[in-house]
Amino acid sequence: MSDFKTARDFGRFKIIEITRAAKAAHLASALSCYDMIYYLYNHYMKINAIDDPKRDRFILSKGHAAAALYVSMYQASLLSAEELNSFGSIGSILEEHPSPKLNGIETASGSLGHGLAVAVGMALANKNKNIKNNNIVLMGDGEQNEGSVWEAALFASANSLDNLTGIIDYNKWQATDRSNEVLALNPLSSKWESFGWQSLEINGHDLNAFRDALNFKATGKPKIIVSHTIKGKGISFMEDDNNWHYRLPNEEEMLVIARELNQ
């Protein structure tokens, strides 16, 4: 756990550093899902080669949190430091939303509500080919507003896609308001269960809980992990403050961040 804390603190600092350098948005959104993406790339998914047809596959449907994905890939030695530090710059393949121009990115994402449908297609194809892999998609809670998500959910259930895992980064915020005040999401787990999915509800910042949820076998049905998270996680003055959906820290705030993250 201490090694994870060290890696997590470093990763959070890099997310903030590259986002600030690029003058990009969605900093707090990246911080809420980073723990889970870091764990997937560095401790769970099997990716012997990014073009191996038997590889585990991951889609970041909430593509605006791309900085968390890139830092996690860097920590898994799938990106160089030079590539990571080019995030958001002119000509960089590390765009503000993931693009398949970057090796290892399964599909373009960030147009919300589409990542699950792509993951469903991958899971179905792999099942038909008898490929025993994991197909994982991470969505934002705001994405649950999209009808395309629920259409894909029904299709996955109808086809018994037990090689598919959905993760919801349930930080309780959308761009402009609380998620449950925009639409009535609760009870979110029960809604997914009524669509034929196995639902697990966890603290998304708890490494052990996330590991156990990933390893849970949902035989004959797809699995959804409703992960309760905190927007801006890890920085005292950012946590659960939606102003950081678009804001960037100034130099004085960067000193506080460095101290809190032991950098």
SERO-4910 file (N, C-alpha, C, O; in steps of 0.05 Angstrom, whole numbers):
BEGIN
 pado doro    nc1    nc2    nc3   cac1   cac2   cac3    cc1    cc2    cc3    oc1    oc2    oc3
  Met    A     16    -24      0      0      0      0     17     25      0     10     45    -12
  Ser    A     40     24     14     58     48     14     68     54    -14     71     77    -21
  Asp    A     75     32    -29     85     36    -56     63     49    -73     68     66    -90
  Phe    A     38     40    -69     16     51    -84     12     81    -77      7     97    -95
  Lys    A     15     88    -52     12    116    -44     33    133    -57     27    155    -66
  Thr    A     58    123    -58     79    138    -71     74    142   -100     77    164   -111
  Ala    A     65    121   -114     59    122   -142     35    140   -147     34    155   -166
  Arg    A     15    138   -129     -9    154   -132     -3    184   -129    -13    201   -144
  Asp    A     12    191   -109     19    219   -104     35    230   -128     30    253   -137
  Phe    A     53    215   -138     69    223   -162     50    227   -186     51    247   -200
  Gly    A     32    208   -189     13    209   -212     -5    233   -211    -10    246   -231
  Arg    A    -15    239   -187    -33    262   -184    -18    288   -190    -28    306   -204
  Phe    A      7    289   -181     23    313   -186     28    316   -216     26    338   -227
  Lys    A     34    294   -230     38    296   -259     13    304   -274     14    319   -293
  Ile    A    -10    294   -265    -35    302   -278    -39    332   -276    -45    345   -296
  Ile    A    -34    343   -252    -37    372   -248    -16    387   -264    -22    407   -276
  Glu    A      9    377   -264     31    390   -278     26    392   -308     29    413   -320
  Ile    A     19    370   -321     16    370   -350    -10    385   -358    -10    397   -379
  Thr    A    -30    383   -342    -55    398   -348    -50    428   -346    -60    443   -363
  Arg    A    -36    436   -326    -30    465   -322    -12    475   -345    -17    496   -356
  Ala    A      8    459   -353     26    467   -375     10    470   -401     16    488   -417
  Ala    A     -9    453   -405    -24    453   -430    -47    473   -429    -61    478   -450
  Lys    A    -52    485   -406    -75    503   -402   -101    489   -410   -119    500   -422
  Ala    A   -103    463   -402   -126    447   -409   -146    447   -386   -140    457   -364
  Ala    A   -169    436   -392   -191    435   -372   -193    407   -360   -177    390   -365
  His    A   -213    404   -343   -222    378   -332   -201    366   -313   -199    342   -311
  Leu    A   -187    383   -298   -167    373   -279   -181    356   -257   -172    334   -252
  Ala    A   -201    367   -244   -214    352   -222   -227    326   -231   -227    307   -216
  Ser    A   -236    326   -256   -248    301   -267   -228    280   -271   -234    256   -268
  Ala    A   -203    287   -278   -182    268   -280   -173    257   -253   -167    233   -251
  Leu    A   -173    274   -233   -164    266   -207   -184    246   -194   -176    229   -178
  Ser    A   -210    248   -200   -229    230   -188   -226    201   -197   -232    183   -182
  Cys    A   -218    197   -222   -216    170   -233   -188    159   -235   -184    136   -243
  Tyr    A   -168    175   -228   -140    167   -231   -133    141   -217   -120    124   -228
  Asp    A   -141    139   -191   -134    115   -176   -141     89   -191   -126     71   -192
  Met    A   -166     89   -202   -175     65   -215   -160     59   -241   -153     36   -247
  Ile    A   -155     80   -257   -141     76   -282   -112     68   -277   -101     51   -290
  Tyr    A    -99     80   -257    -72     72   -249    -72     42   -242    -54     28   -252
  Tyr    A    -91     33   -226    -91      5   -218    -95    -13   -242    -82    -34   -244
  Leu    A   -113     -6   -260   -118    -22   -283    -93    -26   -300    -86    -49   -307
  Tyr    A    -79     -5   -305    -55     -7   -323    -31    -18   -309    -14    -30   -322
  Asn    A    -28    -15   -283     -4    -22   -270     -6    -47   -253     15    -58   -244
  His    A    -31    -57   -248    -33    -80   -231    -54   -100   -240    -56   -122   -228
  Tyr    A    -70    -94   -260    -91   -113   -267    -91   -122   -296    -91   -146   -301
  Met    A    -92   -104   -314    -95   -112   -342    -71   -126   -353    -48   -120   -346
  Lys    A    -76   -145   -371    -54   -160   -384    -51   -148   -413    -68   -152   -430
  Ile    A    -29   -134   -417    -24   -122   -443      5   -129   -450     23   -113   -445
  Asn    A      9   -153   -461     37   -161   -468     47   -144   -491     71   -137   -493
  Ala    A     29   -136   -509     35   -118   -531      9   -104   -538    -12   -115   -537
  Ile    A     12    -79   -546    -12    -63   -551    -27    -72   -576    -50    -64   -580
  Asp    A    -15    -89   -593    -29   -100   -616    -35   -129   -613    -42   -142   -633
  Asp    A    -32   -140   -589    -38   -169   -584    -69   -172   -584    -82   -159   -568
  Pro    A    -80   -188   -602   -109   -191   -603   -121   -203   -577   -145   -200   -572
  Lys    A   -105   -215   -560   -114   -227   -535   -111   -208   -512   -116   -215   -489
  Arg    A   -102   -184   -517    -98   -164   -495   -123   -157   -481   -145   -158   -493
  Asp    A   -121   -149   -456   -144   -136   -443   -147   -108   -456   -128    -96   -464
  Arg    A   -172   -100   -457   -178    -74   -471   -192    -55   -452   -210    -62   -436
  Phe    A   -184    -30   -454   -195     -9   -437   -204     15   -453   -189     24   -471
  Ile    A   -227     25   -447   -237     50   -460   -244     70   -438   -259     64   -420
  Leu    A   -232     93   -441   -239    116   -423   -262    131   -437   -257    149   -453
  Ser    A   -286    124   -430   -309    137   -444   -311    167   -436   -317    183   -453
  Lys    A   -305    173   -411   -304    202   -403   -277    213   -411   -259    217   -395
  Gly    A   -274    217   -437   -249    223   -449   -237    249   -440   -213    254   -444
  His    A   -253    267   -428   -242    292   -418   -223    288   -394   -209    306   -386
  Ala    A   -222    263   -383   -203    257   -362   -178    244   -373   -164    228   -360
  Ala    A   -171    251   -398   -149    238   -412   -122    240   -397   -105    222   -399
  Ala    A   -118    262   -382    -92    265   -368    -88    242   -348    -65    233   -345
  Ala    A   -109    232   -336   -106    209   -317    -98    184   -333    -83    168   -323
  Leu    A   -109    181   -357   -102    158   -374    -73    159   -382    -58    139   -380
  Tyr    A    -64    182   -392    -37    185   -402    -16    181   -379      4    168   -384
  Val    A    -21    192   -356     -3    188   -334     -1    159   -326     20    149   -320
  Ser    A    -24    145   -325    -25    117   -318     -9    100   -339      5     82   -332
  Met    A    -13    107   -365      2     93   -386     32     98   -383     48     80   -387
  Tyr    A     40    123   -376     68    129   -371     79    112   -348    101    102   -350
  Gln    A     64    110   -327     73     94   -304     75     65   -310     90     50   -297
  Ala    A     60     56   -330     62     28   -339     82     24   -362     83      3   -375
  Ser    A     98     45   -367    119     44   -388    108     42   -416    121     30   -434
  Leu    A     83     51   -420     71     51   -447     74     78   -461     68     81   -484
  Leu    A     85     98   -446     91    124   -457    118    133   -446    125    126   -424
  Ser    A    132    149   -462    157    161   -453    151    187   -438    130    199   -440
  Ala    A    171    196   -423    168    222   -409    165    244   -429    149    263   -424
  Glu    A    179    243   -451    177    264   -471    148    265   -483    137    286   -486
  Glu    A    137    241   -488    109    240   -498     90    251   -478     72    267   -484
  Leu    A     93    243   -453     75    252   -432     75    283   -429     54    296   -427
  Asn    A     99    294   -429    102    323   -425     93    339   -449     91    364   -448
  Ser    A     87    325   -471     77    340   -495     47    343   -495     35    354   -513
  Phe    A     34    333   -474      4    333   -472     -7    361   -480      0    381   -468
  Gly    A    -25    360   -499    -40    384   -506    -25    404   -522    -36    426   -528
  Ser    A      0    398   -530     15    417   -546     10    413   -576      0    391   -583
  Ile    A     16    433   -592     11    431   -621     27    408   -632     51    406   -629
  Gly    A     13    390   -647     26    368   -660     29    343   -642     38    322   -652
  Ser    A     22    345   -617     25    322   -599      4    301   -605    -19    308   -612
  Ile    A     11    275   -602     -9    254   -604    -25    251   -578    -45    236   -577
  Leu    A    -16    265   -557    -31    265   -532    -50    288   -532    -44    310   -522
  Glu    A    -73    284   -544    -93    305   -546   -110    307   -521   -108    289   -504
  Glu    A   -126    328   -519   -142    331   -494   -163    311   -491   -174    307   -469
  His    A   -170    297   -512   -187    273   -510   -172    250   -524   -158    255   -544
  Pro    A   -174    225   -515   -158    203   -526   -165    199   -556   -187    201   -565
  Ser    A   -143    194   -571   -146    189   -600   -131    163   -607   -109    158   -596
  Pro    A   -142    146   -624   -128    122   -633   -103    127   -649    -89    108   -656
  Lys    A    -97    153   -654    -70    159   -666    -48    151   -646    -25    146   -655
  Leu    A    -55    149   -621    -36    140   -601    -39    110   -597    -60    100   -591
  Asn    A    -17     95   -602    -17     66   -598    -26     59   -570    -16     70   -550
  Gly    A    -45     41   -568    -56     32   -542    -83     44   -536    -96     35   -517
  Ile    A    -91     64   -551   -118     75   -548   -137     60   -566   -134     60   -591
  Glu    A   -157     48   -555   -175     30   -570   -194     46   -589   -200     37   -611
  Thr    A   -203     70   -580   -222     85   -596   -221    114   -587   -214    120   -564
  Ala    A   -228    132   -604   -231    160   -596   -254    162   -576   -274    147   -579
  Ser    A   -251    179   -556   -273    181   -536   -274    210   -526   -256    226   -531
  Gly    A   -295    216   -512   -300    243   -502   -326    254   -512   -337    273   -500
  Ser    A   -336    243   -534   -364    249   -542   -381    231   -525   -385    208   -532
  Leu    A   -391    241   -503   -401    225   -481   -424    207   -489   -442    215   -505
  Gly    A   -424    183   -478   -445    164   -482   -440    142   -502   -457    125   -507
  His    A   -416    142   -514   -410    123   -535   -390    101   -527   -389     81   -540
  Gly    A   -374    106   -506   -354     87   -499   -364     59   -492   -352     39   -499
  Leu    A   -387     58   -478   -398     32   -471   -406     16   -495   -400     -8   -497
  Ala    A   -418     29   -515   -427     14   -539   -403      2   -554   -404    -20   -564
  Val    A   -380     17   -555   -356      7   -568   -345    -17   -552   -338    -37   -564
  Ala    A   -345    -15   -525   -335    -36   -509   -353    -61   -511   -343    -84   -511
  Val    A   -379    -57   -514   -397    -79   -518   -390    -94   -544   -390   -118   -545
  Gly    A   -385    -79   -565   -378    -91   -591   -352   -107   -588   -350   -129   -599
  Met    A   -332    -96   -574   -307   -110   -570   -312   -136   -554   -301   -157   -561
  Ala    A   -327   -134   -533   -332   -157   -516   -347   -179   -531   -340   -203   -529
  Leu    A   -366   -171   -548   -381   -191   -564   -362   -204   -584   -363   -229   -588
  Ala    A   -346   -188   -598   -327   -200   -618   -308   -219   -604   -302   -241   -615
  Asn    A   -297   -211   -581   -278   -228   -567   -291   -254   -557   -279   -276   -558
  Lys    A   -316   -252   -548   -330   -276   -540   -335   -295   -563   -332   -319   -560
  Asn    A   -343   -284   -586   -348   -300   -610   -322   -314   -619   -323   -336   -631
  Lys    A   -299   -301   -615   -273   -312   -623   -261   -330   -601   -239   -340   -604
  Asn    A   -276   -333   -579   -266   -348   -556   -240   -338   -545   -223   -353   -535
  Ile    A   -237   -311   -545   -214   -298   -533   -222   -292   -504   -241   -278   -498
  Lys    A   -206   -302   -485   -211   -299   -457   -197   -274   -446   -175   -276   -435
  Asn    A   -209   -251   -450   -197   -226   -441   -217   -210   -426   -240   -216   -424
  Asn    A   -207   -188   -415   -224   -168   -401   -229   -145   -419   -210   -134   -432
  Asn    A   -254   -136   -421   -261   -112   -436   -274    -93   -416   -295    -98   -404
  Ile    A   -260    -70   -412   -267    -52   -390   -272    -24   -401   -258    -15   -418
  Val    A   -293    -12   -391   -299     16   -399   -305     32   -374   -320     23   -356
  Leu    A   -293     56   -372   -298     74   -349   -314     98   -359   -306    112   -378
  Met    A   -337    102   -346   -355    123   -353   -358    143   -331   -352    137   -308
  Gly    A   -366    167   -337   -373    187   -317   -402    184   -308   -418    172   -323
  Asp    A   -408    195   -285   -436    193   -276   -454    211   -294   -478    204   -298
  Gly    A   -444    233   -305   -459    249   -323   -467    234   -348   -487    240   -360
  Glu    A   -450    215   -356   -457    199   -380   -482    182   -377   -494    174   -396
  Gln    A   -489    177   -352   -513    161   -347   -538    175   -356   -560    163   -356
  Asn    A   -536    201   -364   -558    215   -375   -564    207   -404   -586    213   -415
  Glu    A   -545    193   -417   -547    188   -445   -563    162   -451   -557    141   -439
  Gly    A   -582    164   -469   -597    140   -477   -581    119   -489   -587     95   -487
  Ser    A   -559    127   -503   -542    107   -516   -529     88   -496   -523     65   -503
  Val    A   -524     98   -472   -512     81   -451   -531     59   -444   -523     36   -441
  Trp    A   -557     65   -441   -576     45   -433   -584     26   -455   -590      3   -450
  Glu    A   -582     35   -480   -586     17   -503   -564     -3   -503   -569    -27   -508
  Ala    A   -539      6   -499   -516    -12   -499   -518    -31   -475   -511    -55   -477
  Ala    A   -527    -21   -453   -530    -38   -429   -550    -61   -434   -545    -84   -426
  Leu    A   -572    -55   -447   -591    -76   -454   -580    -97   -473   -584   -121   -470
  Phe    A   -565    -87   -493   -552   -106   -512   -532   -124   -499   -531   -148   -505
  Ala    A   -516   -113   -480   -496   -129   -466   -509   -151   -450   -500   -173   -449
  Ser    A   -531   -143   -436   -545   -163   -420   -558   -185   -437   -557   -208   -431
  Ala    A   -570   -177   -459   -583   -196   -477   -563   -216   -488   -571   -239   -495
  Asn    A   -538   -208   -491   -517   -226   -502   -499   -238   -480   -478   -249   -487
  Ser    A   -507   -235   -455   -493   -248   -433   -463   -243   -433   -447   -262   -431
  Leu    A   -456   -218   -436   -427   -210   -439   -413   -209   -412   -409   -188   -401
  Asp    A   -407   -233   -402   -393   -234   -376   -363   -228   -378   -349   -231   -358
  Asn    A   -354   -221   -402   -326   -212   -405   -325   -181   -407   -304   -170   -414
  Leu    A   -346   -168   -399   -348   -139   -400   -352   -128   -371   -369   -137   -356
  Thr    A   -335   -108   -365   -337    -94   -339   -341    -64   -345   -324    -52   -358
  Gly    A   -362    -53   -334   -366    -24   -335   -358    -12   -308   -363    -24   -287
  Ile    A   -347     12   -308   -340     26   -283   -352     54   -285   -349     67   -306
  Ile    A   -366     62   -264   -376     90   -264   -361    106   -243   -360     99   -220
  Asp    A   -349    127   -253   -334    146   -235   -355    164   -223   -361    186   -234
  Tyr    A   -366    156   -201   -390    169   -189   -380    191   -169   -382    187   -145
  Asn    A   -371    213   -181   -361    235   -164   -383    256   -157   -378    276   -144
  Lys    A   -407    250   -167   -431    266   -159   -433    293   -173   -451    309   -166
  Trp    A   -415    299   -192   -416    324   -206   -417    320   -236   -405    301   -247
  Gln    A   -430    339   -250   -427    343   -279   -414    371   -282   -407    384   -263
  Ala    A   -413    379   -307   -398    404   -312   -410    428   -297   -395    446   -288
  Thr    A   -436    429   -294   -449    453   -283   -466    449   -258   -476    468   -246
  Asp    A   -469    423   -249   -487    419   -226   -483    391   -215   -469    374   -227
  Arg    A   -495    385   -193   -495    358   -181   -509    339   -200   -530    345   -211
  Ser    A   -497    316   -204   -508    296   -223   -537    289   -216   -554    286   -234
  Asn    A   -543    285   -191   -570    276   -183   -590    299   -183   -614    294   -180
  Glu    A   -581    323   -188   -599    346   -191   -605    351   -221   -625    364   -227
  Val    A   -587    342   -238   -592    344   -267   -612    323   -276   -631    329   -289
  Leu    A   -607    298   -268   -626    276   -272   -626    259   -248   -606    258   -232
  Ala    A   -648    244   -243   -650    227   -220   -636    201   -224   -648    181   -232
  Leu    A   -610    201   -219   -594    176   -223   -599    155   -201   -599    131   -207
  Asn    A   -602    164   -177   -606    145   -155   -633    131   -156   -653    144   -164
  Pro    A   -635    105   -149   -613     88   -141   -598     76   -165   -610     60   -180
  Leu    A   -573     84   -169   -559     78   -194   -554     48   -196   -558     36   -218
  Ser    A   -544     35   -175   -539      7   -176   -563    -10   -183   -562    -28   -199
  Ser    A   -586     -2   -171   -611    -17   -176   -619    -14   -205   -630    -33   -217
  Lys    A   -615     10   -217   -622     14   -245   -606     -6   -263   -618    -18   -281
  Trp    A   -580     -8   -258   -564    -26   -274   -572    -55   -270   -573    -71   -288
  Glu    A   -579    -62   -245   -588    -90   -240   -613    -96   -255   -617   -118   -264
  Ser    A   -631    -76   -257   -656    -80   -271   -652    -84   -301   -669    -93   -315
  Phe    A   -628    -75   -311   -621    -79   -339   -606   -105   -343   -596   -110   -365
  Gly    A   -604   -121   -322   -592   -148   -325   -562   -149   -319   -549   -169   -327
  Trp    A   -551   -129   -306   -523   -129   -299   -519   -137   -270   -536   -133   -253
  Gln    A   -495   -148   -264   -486   -152   -237   -474   -125   -227   -456   -115   -239
  Ser    A   -486   -114   -206   -476    -88   -196   -461    -91   -170   -470   -105   -152
  Leu    A   -438    -77   -168   -422    -76   -144   -418    -47   -137   -412    -31   -155
  Glu    A   -420    -40   -112   -418    -12   -104   -394    -10    -85   -393    -24    -65
  Ile    A   -375      8    -91   -350     10    -75   -341     39    -71   -352     57    -84
  Asn    A   -321     42    -54   -306     67    -52   -285     66    -74   -267     49    -73
  Gly    A   -287     82    -94   -269     81   -117   -240     89   -111   -223     86   -129
  His    A   -235     99    -87   -207    106    -80   -195     84    -62   -172     88    -53
  Asp    A   -209     62    -57   -200     41    -40   -188     19    -58   -203      5    -72
  Leu    A   -162     16    -58   -148     -2    -76   -158    -31    -72   -163    -45    -92
  Asn    A   -161    -40    -48   -169    -67    -42   -198    -72    -52   -204    -93    -63
  Ala    A   -216    -53    -47   -243    -56    -55   -245    -57    -86   -261    -73    -97
  Phe    A   -230    -41    -99   -230    -40   -129   -219    -67   -140   -231    -78   -159
  Arg    A   -198    -77   -128   -186   -103   -136   -207   -125   -133   -211   -141   -152
  Asp    A   -220   -126   -110   -240   -147   -106   -264   -145   -125   -274   -165   -134
  Ala    A   -272   -121   -131   -294   -117   -150   -286   -126   -178   -302   -139   -192
  Leu    A   -262   -120   -186   -253   -128   -213   -251   -159   -214   -257   -170   -235
  Asn    A   -243   -172   -192   -240   -201   -192   -266   -216   -188   -267   -240   -192
  Phe    A   -287   -202   -181   -313   -216   -176   -323   -227   -203   -324   -213   -223
  Lys    A   -330   -252   -203   -340   -266   -227   -370   -264   -229   -385   -275   -213
  Ala    A   -379   -249   -249   -408   -246   -254   -415   -265   -277   -417   -256   -300
  Thr    A   -419   -290   -271   -424   -311   -291   -450   -306   -306   -471   -303   -294
  Gly    A   -447   -304   -332   -470   -302   -350   -482   -274   -353   -502   -271   -366
  Lys    A   -469   -254   -341   -479   -227   -344   -456   -207   -342   -436   -213   -330
  Pro    A   -459   -183   -354   -439   -162   -352   -439   -151   -323   -458   -155   -308
  Lys    A   -418   -138   -316   -414   -127   -289   -409    -97   -290   -395    -87   -307
  Ile    A   -423    -83   -271   -419    -55   -268   -408    -49   -240   -419    -59   -221
  Ile    A   -387    -33   -238   -376    -24   -213   -383      5   -209   -372     22   -222
  Val    A   -401     10   -190   -409     38   -184   -389     48   -163   -391     40   -139
  Ser    A   -370     64   -171   -348     73   -155   -353    101   -144   -352    120   -159
  His    A   -357    103   -118   -361    129   -106   -334    142   -103   -316    132    -90
  Thr    A   -331    165   -116   -305    179   -117   -309    209   -109   -332    218   -105
  Ile    A   -287    223   -107   -288    251   -100   -275    267   -122   -251    262   -129
  Lys    A   -289    286   -133   -278    303   -153   -255    319   -141   -258    331   -120
  Gly    A   -232    320   -155   -209    334   -145   -195    319   -123   -180    331   -107
  Lys    A   -198    293   -122   -187    276   -100   -157    280    -97   -142    280   -116
  Gly    A   -149    283    -71   -121    285    -65   -110    312    -59    -89    315    -47
  Ile    A   -125    333    -66   -117    360    -61   -138    373    -44   -161    375    -52
  Ser    A   -130    382    -20   -149    390      0   -169    412    -10   -193    410     -5
  Phe    A   -158    431    -24   -175    454    -32   -190    449    -59   -206    466    -68
  Met    A   -185    426    -71   -199    419    -96   -222    400    -91   -241    399   -107
  Glu    A   -220    384    -70   -239    362    -66   -268    371    -65   -275    389    -49
  Asp    A   -285    359    -81   -313    364    -83   -320    393    -89   -342    403    -82
  Asp    A   -302    407   -102   -306    435   -110   -308    436   -141   -287    432   -154
  Asn    A   -331    440   -152   -335    438   -180   -323    461   -196   -322    460   -221
  Asn    A   -313    482   -182   -298    503   -196   -273    492   -211   -264    503   -230
  Trp    A   -263    470   -200   -239    458   -212   -245    440   -236   -227    427   -246
  His    A   -270    440   -245   -276    427   -270   -261    441   -293   -252    428   -312
  Tyr    A   -258    467   -291   -244    482   -312   -220    498   -302   -203    505   -318
  Arg    A   -219    504   -276   -198    521   -266   -171    507   -264   -169    483   -263
  Leu    A   -149    523   -265   -122    513   -262   -109    527   -238   -115    550   -233
  Pro    A    -91    513   -224    -78    525   -201    -57    546   -209    -44    544   -229
  Asn    A    -55    566   -192    -33    586   -196     -8    577   -182     -7    556   -171
  Glu    A     13    594   -184     39    585   -173     38    581   -143     50    561   -133
  Glu    A     24    598   -128     21    594    -99      7    568    -93     15    553    -74
  Glu    A    -14    562   -108    -29    537   -103    -12    513   -111    -15    492    -98
  Met    A      5    515   -131     23    493   -138     42    486   -115     49    463   -112
  Leu    A     50    506   -100     68    500    -77     53    484    -56     64    465    -44
  Val    A     27    490    -51     11    475    -33      7    446    -43      9    427    -28
  Ile    A      1    444    -69     -2    418    -81     23    400    -78     21    377    -71
  Ala    A     46    412    -84     71    397    -82     75    388    -53     85    365    -49
  Arg    A     69    404    -34     72    396     -6     53    374      2     60    355     15
  Glu    A     28    376     -7      8    356      0     14    329    -13      6    308     -3
  Leu    A     27    330    -37     33    305    -51     62    296    -48     71    278    -62
  Asn    A     76    309    -29    103    301    -23    122    301    -47    138    284    -52
  Gln    A    119    322    -64    135    325    -88    155    348    -85    171    353   -103
***
